Amino acid sequence: MALAASAQARSPLIAAAGDIACDPGSPHYNGGRGSRFTCQMKATSDLILSRRYRAVIALGDLQYLDGRFWKFRRSYGPTWGRFKPKTIPVLGNHEYGTHNARGYFRYFNGPGVEVGKAGARRRGWYSRELGRWHIVVLNSNCGKVGCGPDSPQIAWLRQNLRNHPNRCVLAAYHHPRYSSGRHERDEKVSTIWRTLYMAGVDVVLNGHDHDYERFAPQGARARLDRRHGVVEFVVGTGGHSLFNFGGFARNSRAHRDHTFGVLRMRLGPGRFRWDYEAVPDGRDIDTGSRRCTPLGPLVTGPRHHAREIPRG
């Protein structure tokens, strides 16, 4: 029994999804139960409750349409709020429907609390340790906080990654750098992506596009990089609504646009495993595993690493 508990501590199980809770005023809200193709936040949260997760990463746009505190309590609270103590929250664009995302920070940090589980107010970036993994949460609302090379967030990110040279690192933020969905690739987060790649980060989790998509390991310019590349998952299937794909972006390896669900990940020592579980019965749609990549030159120095050094 003790050995099993020790193994679980070293290899925590997490769940992740974004784009979650409908506005209580939506015609599809239906008392929180939703309809077949919208407002399925209770069904996805029931999937999470069916397993013993160490942490739940909520990938932004957690409460539509404007992230007001009372809406968080009315819609997000009875569904995904059931595991609020273990939630690692991420800021989406809809959270900024209130000034400085104050409804989001009030819900997760507490009224008037400047620094809490959602990071510092007006910033929203922070990090956590989970098993042997380092977890970095970023704010990809670049027009609000800045994501450029000289921004405070990128300066913090570089220093944070140097201070935590874990072999395995996961980053979470809302807007995907690469996507086949309605919003497609987001150039504004290119500095974030390059910084993560240069540090040897293993996994990036995003939302924003209301679909599920997994990319092969990629470098700084969407180049396939099987040894050093970052594996990106877009998991915007937390319950609000679904978007259809058109074509598929370069290096897209798995895609699903007609099922709500959550991504399950086992963060083991030196390796991660994933399953995308669909509502309502938790059937696996996409499964796999990968070893963590070597540390990158941002952490070790360029002479110790063979990956490309991006310009600009």
C-alpha positions as CSV (number, residue, x, y, z in Angstrom):
1,M,0.0,0.0,0.0
2,A,2.8,2.4,0.9
3,L,4.6,1.5,-2.3
4,A,1.5,2.3,-4.4
5,A,1.1,5.6,-2.6
6,S,4.8,6.4,-3.2
7,A,4.5,5.6,-6.9
8,Q,1.4,7.8,-7.2
9,A,3.2,10.7,-5.6
10,R,6.1,10.4,-8.1
11,S,3.7,10.1,-11.1
12,P,0.7,12.4,-10.4
13,L,-2.4,12.1,-12.6
14,I,-3.8,15.4,-13.9
15,A,-6.8,16.4,-16.0
16,A,-7.0,19.4,-18.3
17,A,-9.5,21.3,-20.5
18,G,-10.6,24.9,-21.2
19,D,-13.5,26.9,-22.5
20,I,-15.8,25.5,-19.9
21,A,-18.8,27.1,-18.2
22,C,-21.8,28.7,-20.0
23,D,-23.2,32.0,-19.1
24,P,-26.2,31.4,-16.7
25,G,-28.2,33.6,-19.1
26,S,-27.6,31.4,-22.1
27,P,-30.7,29.8,-23.6
28,H,-28.8,26.5,-23.6
29,Y,-27.9,26.7,-19.9
30,N,-30.9,24.6,-18.9
31,G,-30.4,24.8,-15.2
32,G,-26.7,23.9,-15.6
33,R,-27.4,20.7,-17.5
34,G,-27.0,22.2,-20.9
35,S,-28.1,20.8,-24.2
36,R,-26.5,18.1,-26.5
37,F,-24.0,20.4,-28.2
38,T,-23.5,23.3,-25.7
39,C,-23.1,23.9,-22.0
40,Q,-21.8,20.4,-21.1
41,M,-19.6,21.7,-18.2
42,K,-21.4,19.3,-15.8
43,A,-20.7,16.3,-18.0
44,T,-17.0,17.1,-18.4
45,S,-16.6,17.8,-14.6
46,D,-18.4,14.4,-13.9
47,L,-15.6,12.7,-16.0
48,I,-13.0,14.3,-13.7
49,L,-14.8,13.3,-10.6
50,S,-14.8,9.7,-11.7
51,R,-11.0,9.5,-11.1
52,R,-8.6,10.5,-8.4
53,Y,-6.7,13.4,-9.9
54,R,-3.9,15.2,-8.2
55,A,-4.5,18.4,-10.1
56,V,-6.8,19.8,-12.7
57,I,-5.5,22.4,-15.1
58,A,-8.4,24.7,-16.2
59,L,-7.1,26.2,-19.5
60,G,-8.9,29.6,-19.7
61,D,-12.3,31.0,-20.7
62,L,-13.5,29.2,-17.6
63,Q,-16.7,31.3,-17.3
64,Y,-18.6,32.9,-20.2
65,L,-19.3,35.4,-21.3
66,D,-17.4,37.9,-19.2
67,G,-16.0,36.1,-16.1
68,R,-18.1,37.9,-13.6
69,F,-17.7,36.6,-10.0
70,W,-21.4,35.8,-9.6
71,K,-21.4,33.8,-12.8
72,F,-18.4,31.9,-11.6
73,R,-20.4,31.0,-8.5
74,R,-23.5,30.1,-10.4
75,S,-22.2,28.1,-13.3
76,Y,-18.5,27.2,-12.9
77,G,-18.9,26.6,-9.2
78,P,-21.4,23.7,-9.1
79,T,-19.5,21.9,-11.9
80,W,-15.7,22.5,-12.2
81,G,-15.7,24.3,-8.9
82,R,-16.2,21.0,-7.2
83,F,-12.5,20.4,-7.4
84,K,-11.4,24.0,-6.9
85,P,-8.9,23.1,-4.2
86,K,-6.8,21.1,-6.7
87,T,-7.4,23.4,-9.7
88,I,-4.5,25.1,-11.4
89,P,-6.3,28.0,-13.2
90,V,-5.3,29.8,-16.4
91,L,-6.5,33.1,-17.6
92,G,-8.5,33.2,-20.9
93,N,-9.7,36.2,-22.9
94,H,-13.3,36.0,-21.6
95,E,-12.0,36.5,-18.0
96,Y,-11.1,40.0,-19.1
97,G,-14.8,40.8,-19.6
98,T,-14.4,42.2,-16.1
99,H,-11.8,44.9,-15.4
100,N,-8.4,43.3,-14.9
101,A,-10.1,39.9,-14.7
102,R,-11.2,40.8,-11.2
103,G,-14.0,38.1,-11.2
104,Y,-11.5,35.4,-11.9
105,F,-9.0,36.6,-9.3
106,R,-11.7,37.0,-6.7
107,Y,-13.0,33.5,-7.3
108,F,-9.6,31.8,-7.2
109,N,-7.5,34.0,-4.9
110,G,-10.3,35.4,-2.7
111,P,-11.8,38.9,-2.3
112,G,-9.0,41.5,-2.1
113,V,-6.2,38.9,-2.1
114,E,-3.3,40.2,-4.2
115,V,-1.3,37.0,-4.6
116,G,-3.0,33.6,-4.4
117,K,-3.4,30.3,-6.3
118,A,-4.0,32.2,-9.5
119,G,-0.9,34.2,-9.2
120,A,-0.6,37.9,-8.7
121,R,-3.5,40.2,-9.7
122,R,-2.9,42.0,-13.0
123,R,-0.3,39.4,-13.9
124,G,-1.7,35.9,-13.8
125,W,1.5,34.0,-14.3
126,Y,3.0,31.6,-11.7
127,S,4.6,28.2,-11.3
128,R,4.0,25.0,-9.2
129,E,5.8,21.8,-8.5
130,L,3.9,18.6,-9.1
131,G,5.7,15.3,-8.4
132,R,9.0,15.6,-10.3
133,W,7.5,18.0,-12.8
134,H,7.7,21.8,-12.9
135,I,4.4,23.4,-14.0
136,V,4.5,27.0,-15.5
137,V,1.2,28.9,-16.0
138,L,1.3,31.9,-18.3
139,N,-1.0,34.8,-19.3
140,S,-1.4,34.8,-23.1
141,N,-3.6,37.9,-23.2
142,C,-0.7,39.7,-24.7
143,G,-2.6,43.0,-25.1
144,K,-3.2,43.1,-21.4
145,V,0.1,42.0,-19.9
146,G,2.7,41.8,-22.7
147,C,4.3,38.7,-24.2
148,G,7.2,40.3,-26.1
149,P,10.9,39.7,-25.7
150,D,11.3,42.7,-23.3
151,S,8.0,42.1,-21.3
152,P,8.1,41.5,-17.5
153,Q,6.3,38.1,-18.1
154,I,9.0,36.8,-20.5
155,A,11.8,38.0,-18.1
156,W,10.1,36.2,-15.3
157,L,9.6,33.1,-17.5
158,R,13.3,32.9,-18.5
159,Q,14.4,33.3,-14.9
160,N,11.9,30.8,-13.6
161,L,13.0,28.1,-16.0
162,R,16.6,28.7,-15.1
163,N,15.8,28.4,-11.4
164,H,13.9,25.2,-11.9
165,P,16.0,22.9,-14.2
166,N,13.6,20.0,-13.9
167,R,14.0,17.4,-16.5
168,C,10.3,17.5,-17.2
169,V,8.3,20.7,-17.6
170,L,4.7,21.5,-18.6
171,A,3.5,24.9,-19.6
172,A,-0.2,26.0,-19.7
173,Y,-1.7,29.1,-21.3
174,H,-4.9,29.9,-23.2
175,H,-4.0,30.9,-26.8
176,P,-2.3,28.2,-28.9
177,R,0.8,29.0,-31.0
178,Y,-0.3,26.4,-33.5
179,S,-3.9,25.3,-34.2
180,S,-6.1,23.9,-37.0
181,G,-9.2,25.4,-35.4
182,R,-11.1,28.5,-36.0
183,H,-8.5,30.8,-34.4
184,E,-5.6,29.2,-36.2
185,R,-2.0,30.0,-35.2
186,D,-1.4,33.0,-32.8
187,E,1.7,35.0,-33.7
188,K,1.4,37.0,-30.5
189,V,2.6,34.1,-28.3
190,S,5.6,33.3,-30.6
191,T,8.1,34.6,-28.0
192,I,6.4,32.4,-25.3
193,W,6.8,29.4,-27.5
194,R,10.4,30.1,-28.5
195,T,11.3,30.6,-24.8
196,L,9.7,27.3,-23.8
197,Y,11.4,25.5,-26.7
198,M,14.8,26.9,-25.8
199,A,14.4,25.7,-22.2
200,G,13.6,22.2,-23.2
201,V,9.9,22.3,-22.1
202,D,8.1,19.1,-22.9
203,V,4.4,19.8,-23.0
204,V,2.3,22.9,-23.7
205,L,-1.5,22.8,-22.9
206,N,-3.8,25.4,-24.5
207,G,-7.5,26.1,-25.0
208,H,-9.2,28.9,-27.0
209,D,-10.1,26.7,-30.0
210,H,-13.1,24.6,-29.0
211,D,-11.8,21.3,-30.2
212,Y,-9.2,18.7,-29.3
213,E,-5.9,18.6,-31.2
214,R,-2.4,17.1,-30.6
215,F,0.7,18.2,-32.5
216,A,3.9,16.2,-33.1
217,P,7.0,17.6,-31.3
218,Q,7.8,21.0,-32.9
219,G,10.5,23.6,-32.8
220,A,10.4,27.3,-33.0
221,R,9.2,27.6,-36.6
222,A,6.7,24.7,-36.7
223,R,9.5,22.4,-37.7
224,L,9.2,18.7,-36.7
225,D,11.8,18.0,-34.0
226,R,11.3,14.5,-32.6
227,R,14.2,14.8,-30.1
228,H,13.9,18.3,-28.7
229,G,10.4,19.5,-29.8
230,V,7.5,20.6,-27.6
231,V,4.3,18.6,-27.8
232,E,1.3,20.9,-27.9
233,F,-2.2,19.9,-26.9
234,V,-5.2,22.1,-27.7
235,V,-8.0,21.1,-25.3
236,G,-10.9,23.6,-25.7
237,T,-13.5,20.9,-25.0
238,G,-14.4,21.7,-21.4
239,G,-18.1,22.2,-22.1
240,H,-19.1,25.6,-23.6
241,S,-19.4,24.7,-27.3
242,L,-17.5,23.1,-30.2
243,F,-15.9,24.5,-33.3
244,N,-15.4,22.5,-36.6
245,F,-12.1,22.1,-38.3
246,G,-11.4,23.2,-41.8
247,G,-8.1,21.8,-43.0
248,F,-5.3,20.7,-40.7
249,A,-2.1,22.5,-39.7
250,R,1.4,21.2,-40.3
251,N,2.4,18.5,-37.8
252,S,-1.2,18.0,-36.5
253,R,-1.4,14.4,-35.4
254,A,-4.8,13.9,-33.7
255,H,-7.9,16.0,-33.9
256,R,-11.5,15.8,-32.7
257,D,-14.1,18.5,-33.1
258,H,-17.4,16.8,-32.2
259,T,-16.9,15.6,-28.6
260,F,-16.5,17.3,-25.3
261,G,-14.0,15.8,-23.0
262,V,-10.8,16.2,-20.9
263,L,-7.2,15.4,-21.4
264,R,-5.8,13.0,-18.8
265,M,-2.0,12.9,-18.3
266,R,0.2,10.8,-16.1
267,L,3.3,12.9,-15.3
268,G,5.9,10.2,-14.5
269,P,9.6,10.5,-13.8
270,G,11.1,11.2,-17.2
271,R,8.0,10.4,-19.2
272,F,4.4,11.4,-19.7
273,R,1.3,9.5,-20.9
274,W,-1.9,10.9,-22.2
275,D,-5.5,9.9,-23.0
276,Y,-8.2,12.2,-24.4
277,E,-11.4,11.0,-22.7
278,A,-14.7,11.9,-24.3
279,V,-18.1,12.6,-22.7
280,P,-20.2,10.9,-21.6
281,D,-18.5,7.5,-20.9
282,G,-14.8,8.5,-20.8
283,R,-13.9,6.4,-23.8
284,D,-10.3,7.1,-25.0
285,I,-10.0,8.9,-28.3
286,D,-6.2,9.6,-28.4
287,T,-3.6,7.9,-26.3
288,G,0.2,7.8,-26.3
289,S,3.4,8.4,-24.3
290,R,6.7,10.2,-24.7
291,R,9.9,10.7,-22.8
292,C,10.9,14.1,-21.6
293,T,13.4,16.0,-23.7
294,P,16.9,17.1,-22.7
295,L,17.2,20.5,-21.1
296,G,17.6,23.3,-23.6
297,P,20.3,26.0,-23.9
298,L,18.3,28.6,-22.0
299,V,18.9,26.4,-18.9
300,T,22.2,24.6,-19.8
301,G,23.9,27.0,-22.2
302,P,24.1,26.6,-26.0
303,R,27.2,24.4,-26.0
304,H,25.3,21.6,-24.2
305,H,22.4,21.4,-26.6
306,A,21.9,20.7,-30.3
307,R,18.6,22.3,-31.0
308,E,18.2,25.2,-33.3
309,I,18.7,28.8,-32.0
310,P,15.9,30.9,-33.3
311,R,16.4,34.4,-34.5
312,G,14.1,37.2,-33.6
